[in-house]
Amino acid sequence: METTCTAEAVLAALAEADATAVPTSRLAAALGVPKPYVTVHLQQLALEGRVGFNTHRGVRRWRLTRAGWSAAAALSG
């Protein structure tokens, strides 16, 4: 299993979700890494204002903010 994960990879995975709030477990599965690896980057991106989240029935769901969309667009070229 691949155990490297970057903030850029997390942003790209959220951008692929196209404005849908995505659970951490789904992001981890899409990136092929353990959930704690993704959580670290999501928390850092949240502190930077690039992602936001909501919690429903105990599941935290993440989505890109405007700043996150700008960053994801810059990464994709």
Backbone as numpy.savetxt, mean C-alpha at the origin, in Angstrom:
# Nx Ny Nz CAx CAy CAz Cx Cy Cz
10.17 -17.84 -1.08 9.34 -16.67 -1.08 10.22 -15.43 -1.08
9.84 -14.44 -1.86 10.56 -13.17 -1.92 10.28 -12.40 -0.63
11.33 -11.94 0.03 11.13 -11.25 1.29 11.58 -9.80 1.25
11.77 -9.24 0.06 12.08 -7.83 -0.04 10.83 -7.07 -0.45
10.67 -5.92 0.13 9.50 -5.11 -0.14 9.93 -3.66 -0.01
9.47 -2.82 -0.92 9.81 -1.41 -0.86 8.54 -0.58 -0.83
8.69 0.66 -0.40 7.56 1.57 -0.39 7.04 1.79 -1.81
7.96 1.81 -2.76 7.56 1.99 -4.16 6.71 0.82 -4.64
7.07 -0.39 -4.24 6.28 -1.57 -4.63 4.89 -1.52 -4.01
4.81 -1.05 -2.77 3.52 -0.93 -2.10 2.66 0.12 -2.80
3.25 1.27 -3.15 2.51 2.30 -3.88 2.00 1.76 -5.21
2.84 1.03 -5.92 2.43 0.47 -7.21 1.28 -0.53 -7.04
1.34 -1.36 -6.01 0.27 -2.33 -5.77 -1.04 -1.63 -5.44
-0.97 -0.54 -4.67 -2.18 0.21 -4.36 -2.72 0.92 -5.61
-1.83 1.41 -6.45 -2.27 2.07 -7.69 -2.99 1.08 -8.60
-2.53 -0.17 -8.61 -3.19 -1.20 -9.42 -4.60 -1.49 -8.92
-4.85 -1.24 -7.63 -6.18 -1.47 -7.07 -7.17 -0.41 -7.54
-6.67 0.68 -8.12 -7.50 1.71 -8.75 -8.56 2.27 -7.81
-8.12 2.96 -6.76 -8.97 3.69 -5.83 -9.83 2.80 -4.93
-9.56 1.53 -4.89 -10.28 0.62 -4.01 -9.51 0.49 -2.70
-10.22 0.48 -1.60 -9.57 0.26 -0.31 -9.17 -1.22 -0.23
-7.88 -1.46 0.00 -7.33 -2.80 -0.09 -6.83 -3.27 1.28
-7.25 -4.46 1.74 -6.74 -4.98 3.01 -5.24 -5.29 2.93
-4.58 -5.18 4.05 -3.14 -5.45 4.12 -2.82 -6.85 3.62
-3.64 -7.81 3.97 -3.37 -9.20 3.57 -3.40 -9.35 2.05
-4.29 -8.64 1.37 -4.35 -8.71 -0.09 -3.11 -8.08 -0.72
-2.64 -6.97 -0.15 -1.40 -6.34 -0.64 -0.22 -7.28 -0.45
-0.15 -7.91 0.72 0.95 -8.84 1.00 0.94 -10.00 0.01
-0.25 -10.52 -0.28 -0.35 -11.62 -1.24 0.05 -11.17 -2.64
-0.36 -9.98 -3.03 -0.02 -9.46 -4.36 1.48 -9.26 -4.51
2.13 -8.85 -3.43 3.57 -8.61 -3.47 4.39 -9.86 -3.15
3.73 -10.88 -2.63 4.42 -12.12 -2.30 5.35 -12.01 -1.10
4.97 -11.19 -0.14 5.78 -11.01 1.07 4.90 -11.16 2.30
5.51 -11.42 3.46 4.71 -11.52 4.68 4.05 -10.18 5.04
2.91 -10.26 5.68 2.13 -9.07 6.03 2.92 -8.02 6.82
3.75 -8.40 7.80 4.49 -7.37 8.54 5.42 -6.53 7.66
5.95 -7.10 6.59 6.82 -6.34 5.69 6.03 -5.21 5.02
4.80 -5.50 4.62 3.96 -4.51 3.97 3.49 -3.47 4.99
3.14 -3.91 6.18 2.63 -3.02 7.21 3.63 -1.92 7.55
4.89 -2.27 7.64 5.93 -1.28 7.95 5.91 -0.16 6.91
5.86 -0.54 5.64 5.87 0.47 4.58 4.56 1.26 4.55
3.45 0.59 4.79 2.17 1.30 4.79 2.13 2.34 5.91
2.64 1.98 7.08 2.66 2.93 8.19 3.55 4.13 7.88
4.69 3.89 7.25 5.58 4.99 6.87 4.93 5.87 5.81
4.28 5.25 4.83 3.60 6.02 3.79 2.44 6.82 4.38
1.78 6.29 5.39 0.69 7.02 6.05 1.25 8.25 6.78
2.40 8.11 7.42 3.03 9.25 8.09 3.42 10.34 7.08
3.76 9.93 5.87 4.12 10.88 4.81 2.89 11.46 4.13
1.71 10.93 4.44 0.48 11.42 3.83 0.19 10.84 2.46
0.86 9.76 2.09 0.67 9.17 0.76 -0.42 8.10 0.73
-0.74 7.53 1.87 -1.84 6.56 1.95 -2.72 6.90 3.14
-3.96 6.49 3.03 -4.90 6.61 4.12 -5.52 5.25 4.37
-6.25 5.13 5.45 -6.87 3.84 5.74 -8.19 4.05 6.46
-9.00 3.04 6.41 -10.18 2.96 7.25 -10.23 1.54 7.80
-10.94 1.39 8.88 -11.06 0.07 9.51 -12.54 -0.30 9.54
-12.84 -1.46 9.04 -14.21 -1.95 9.03 -14.20 -3.39 9.50
-14.93 -3.67 10.55 -15.00 -5.01 11.13 -13.62 -5.56 11.48
-12.77 -4.69 11.96 -11.45 -5.10 12.41 -10.41 -5.27 11.32
-10.76 -4.96 10.08 -9.82 -5.10 8.97 -9.43 -3.71 8.49
-8.14 -3.43 8.50 -7.65 -2.14 8.02 -7.50 -2.21 6.51
-8.11 -1.25 5.84 -8.06 -1.17 4.38 -7.35 0.12 3.98
-6.44 0.00 3.03 -5.58 1.11 2.63 -5.95 1.62 1.25
-5.73 2.91 1.03 -5.95 3.51 -0.28 -4.98 4.67 -0.45
-4.73 5.04 -1.69 -3.83 6.15 -1.98 -4.52 7.48 -1.75
-3.78 8.46 -1.25 -4.25 9.83 -1.17 -3.84 10.54 -2.45
-4.16 11.80 -2.57 -3.74 12.55 -3.77 -2.22 12.54 -3.89
-1.54 12.73 -2.76 -0.07 12.71 -2.79 0.43 11.33 -3.21
-0.25 10.28 -2.76 0.13 8.92 -3.15 -0.07 8.67 -4.63
-1.18 9.17 -5.20 -1.41 9.02 -6.63 -0.32 9.73 -7.42
0.08 10.93 -6.95 1.14 11.68 -7.63 2.46 10.91 -7.58
2.75 10.35 -6.41 4.00 9.58 -6.26 3.97 8.33 -7.13
2.82 7.65 -7.18 2.70 6.43 -7.99 2.84 6.77 -9.48
2.27 7.89 -9.89 2.37 8.30 -11.29 3.81 8.64 -11.65
4.52 9.29 -10.72 5.92 9.63 -10.97 6.79 8.37 -11.08
6.46 7.34 -10.29 7.21 6.09 -10.34 6.99 5.34 -11.65
5.76 5.41 -12.15 5.44 4.65 -13.35 5.94 5.34 -14.63
6.38 6.55 -14.48 6.99 7.19 -15.65 6.24 8.35 -16.09
